[in-house]
Amino acid sequence: MADVTGPDPSVAAFAAAVATATPFLAGVRGLPTTAGPVELPRTLPEGPGPDVAAAVHHLARDLAPGIMPSPGPRYFGFVTGGTLPSALAAEVLVGAWDQNVALAAMSPALAEVESVTAEWVADLLGLPAGLSAGFVTGATMANWTALAAARHHLLTAAGWDLEADGMAGSPPITVVVGAERHSAIDLSLRYLGFGRSQLVVVPADDQGRMDAAALAHTMPTVAAPAIVCAQAGNVNSGSIDPMDTISDIARAAGAWLHVDAAVGAWLAASARLRPQLAGWERADSWALDAHKGLNTGYDSGIVLTAHPASHRAATQATAAYLPASADHRDGSAWTPEGSRRGRALGVYAVLRQLGRSGVADLVERQCDLAARFAEGLARIPGVTVANEVTANQVLVRFAGGDAVTHRVVALVQEGGVCWMGGTRWRDAACMRISVSNWMTTPADVDRAIDEVSRCWAEAHSR
Ligand SMILES: *Cc1c(COP(=O)(O)O)cnc(C)c1O
């Protein structure tokens, strides 16, 4: 029997979690950007602990040294994004409400959230109305879902019943990709039965953009049916493929055009930045990542397609106990997943809180601060900005070669003032800076520039 006289244990655990998380959130702007290893007890408890609230505090205490303050304003690693206050609140509600968003029958509220969010995202980004949408874990699964829809669509048009007869013996599909595509494209294609050596690779220019002239040259030589995978937002440089020309070429060839827009999509929310993506609205499918520029929590990928029937055919399961609801949204039908959390709520909450202009300000600020980084760093003798900074990404090289650059990156990471990762770009080691957090201010960027300058001085004085 539950103890009806004491506090509800769920409420007590919830309060303990909030009490534990509050000082972290309140202090995250000042925490050193470092994390170390943690060691948890290795012995499985033999039975229940006495007090769930105490257990929450113990858990947080044990894990604290290994929690990277990546939600803070001077974490510039990877393309992590932060979590906006509205998105964080949504995460908490998703946990408390514990809705299964597989079927509308399980959560009418979250089904409606998914419907509205899908429409708002397309509207915000200048994409057509009437797209199909799936809310998936991240851009990897968004790419996978879009490419699964493409595969179904093209094979059906070729008279092949993929669901009945599988891939073996099916008409071949040519997949055309850019040389600077994200590894998630290769991974998604691999899951779908397309191997690396089967890809037609179009060269990229010095900013990592697909060379449209080379694509125009290639398309007439490849066998139909074909999928073209373009990219809006290179994960290193932030550069966006020339979407207008690529759309024309793909359309003329009768190919399915997919856009991996995990990094660049949110630029389209800004009237100032949207021209960089002009023409992307004519694609057949798009993969977005809300946890990046839009600053929702993980996991929050979104797939959109202009071919709802093919999308649904690729991912919908059927079973006797699954109701067929034509007039409601069954979220699972649009993803490879079954039971799912209400991850669209974070996106909905952000869009409802910020509105069109608020999202535009958010992404413009990220790009403006990246430009400030680039200007500040370029003024330091021996420091070279290695990319055209057109979005939120900055790549930096240090005089003296790869070893020196590695050393500067390591010193910055040890210093705890800010955190930047390393990468390789155009055959040289670079420091990679991603400005993707709503919390970051000009003062944070200036402080980070000073810290990079200090580490650079230390690295080359040795
Ligand atoms: C981040 C990213 C992905 C993968 O996204 P996940 O959310 O990690 O699955 C795919 N493509 C590009 C261009 C990305 O930047």
The ligand as an SDF file (V2000), in Angstrom:
LIG
                    3D

 15 15  0  0  0  0  0  0  0  0999 V2000
   24.8180   17.4340  -36.2760 C   0  0  0  0  0  0  0  0  0  0  0  0
   24.6680   17.0230  -37.6980 C   0  0  0  0  0  0  0  0  0  0  0  0
   24.1110   15.7940  -38.0510 C   0  0  0  0  0  0  0  0  0  0  0  0
   23.7670   14.7360  -37.0420 C   0  0  0  0  0  0  0  0  0  0  0  0
   22.8850   15.1830  -36.0800 O   0  0  0  0  0  0  0  0  0  0  0  0
   22.6230   14.3810  -34.7270 P   0  0  0  0  0  0  0  0  0  0  0  0
   21.6520   15.2600  -34.0390 O   0  0  0  0  0  0  0  0  0  0  0  0
   23.9410   14.2680  -34.0530 O   0  0  0  0  0  0  0  0  0  0  0  0
   22.0650   13.0550  -35.0860 O   0  0  0  0  0  0  0  0  0  0  0  0
   23.9060   15.5460  -39.3850 C   0  0  0  0  0  0  0  0  0  0  0  0
   24.2690   16.4270  -40.3340 N   0  0  0  0  0  0  0  0  0  0  0  0
   24.8470   17.6020  -40.0280 C   0  0  0  0  0  0  0  0  0  0  0  0
   25.2320   18.5530  -41.1190 C   0  0  0  0  0  0  0  0  0  0  0  0
   25.0770   17.9250  -38.6990 C   0  0  0  0  0  0  0  0  0  0  0  0
   25.6720   19.0690  -38.3900 O   0  0  0  0  0  0  0  0  0  0  0  0
  1  2  1  0
  2  3  1  0
  2 14  2  0
  3  4  1  0
  3 10  2  0
  4  5  1  0
  5  6  1  0
  6  7  2  0
  6  8  1  0
  6  9  1  0
 10 11  1  0
 11 12  2  0
 12 13  1  0
 12 14  1  0
 14 15  1  0
M  END
$$$$
